[in-house]
């Protein structure tokens, strides 16, 4: 073969090799050269259930167990005030003395009239037996005597009413009248007020939705929250109303407290903490959740193939620093505890269980 022909064949072969190098598909080579993404290191915890006892805070108002507004039951002049304002008085203690003069006179007159009519009845009894007076006249005397005796009873009661007595035991408020003041029976203005404050009531307002949920029972303990950290007073829920206040969409609850130190006074505004019945629920640390744009809670789930996916959960209540999960998680599932800032949906992870369980709290 001539040298020129050999040279031509060499050039053709070289051209084929060069063109093949540039135009041969390189997909396999590029895929081999592409670096493999490494799994992200994350710390994980299992989803568990726990006994949870939630509490709720409700506004309330302190009310006396018993309260009595004192009013006169007869007309007259206040002759004497027989109590010290703000002190404790026993039931039956005299609070006021109304001038009894006219009532003593009325009782005396009524008593005298009864005495006279009794004598007249005795005489008529003898006379009617001999037909000296008619039976009708005798009956009239009997009727007069009965009326006079009724007047005596009324006069005695009115005289008793001049002594204004405490109808209950309790603390007496300020007096609204002074000695020498004219008072009338059952007047609008009260003389004073008596309040029994040990034990004492606290009336609370509970949203009706909580009643429908059946969250409150009578045996619930109630703790008062005050600005004084040393004050401790735990009462008991006594009852709740059987109707909803339409203006506030709430139901009134009543708790009873011991008040031996008299620190709770009627009319005070307080906040009460009610310990709700305990129940079992799935819980997760608040730190493992994030918020979606719509405000829903999200957690990262580790799947069986070590990939992760983000899942929404429903949790509206908290217990300490934990979410009480209502929907979205099952016991035993694995969730990311630390490292979720470095992962994305579908990413592979190298999951390491959290060692110190105390950190979950």
ZIMO-V790889 format. One line per field, one symbol per residue. psi: psi as a letter, one per 20 degrees, with the letter a starting at -180 (. if undefined). A space follows every 10 residues. Layout:
# ZIMO-V790889
psi: ???
This chain:
# ZIMO-V790889
psi: pqhhhhhghg hgghgggghh ghippjghgh hhhppppqqp pqprqqprqq pporqqpqqr ppqqgqpppp qqjrqapohq pkrppjrpqq pippgqoqoj ghhgghgggh gghggghggh hgghgghhhj khqrhghghh ggghggghhh hggghgghgh iiooqpirpa ppaqpjrrpi qpqqpkrgpq gapppojorq qopqopqhhh ghikiprhjp qpppprioii ppopaqpgrq qjqpohhilr ppqpqpqqlh ikhpqpiqpr pqppoqqqrp qpqqqhiiqr prhjiqqqqp porhjjrqqp pqqpoiqqoc kqpophqiqq piqpqpgqji ijrrpiqqqn ppqpgoihii .
